[in-house]
Amino acid sequence: VSTQSTGKQWYQRRVRGRKALPEVSRETLDQDEPFDSSSEDSSDDEDDTKTLLAELAKIKKERAVEQQKKEVEKAAEEERIRKETILSGNPLLNNPGNGSSGSAGDFSVKRRWDDDVVFKNCAKGVDEDDKTDRFINDTIRSEFHKKFLSKYIK
């Protein structure tokens, strides 16, 4: 509203310095142009404004409904993906042999990543149960080193 009033004020200041245009009479108008009064224009403008506002409200409602539908679909999709990941993470439920074929399925334990490493079972006290002489490729855990420590350090 304030921009309209400043626009009117600007226009009034601009027009003050100019000469006034001659009034247009009904006779000088073309025959095919209807002569409209300003009261009819304002009522038409108000009607147009009301219809445009109603249409704008309708469009906003439609967009809100569409947005809600998208959110519901997105939530359903996320829930479906979450359930799929949960089900596929369980090897007992994911086994292809569980079907009507009745086969037992392969539930063998996979080989551990540290089965073939050189320094396996390095925890203290693991080798103390087995006193057989065997070669260990670690000078600190070898039998000689253990005897040496127990003899000279203790």
Beta strands, then each sheet from edge to edge (+ up, - down):
end
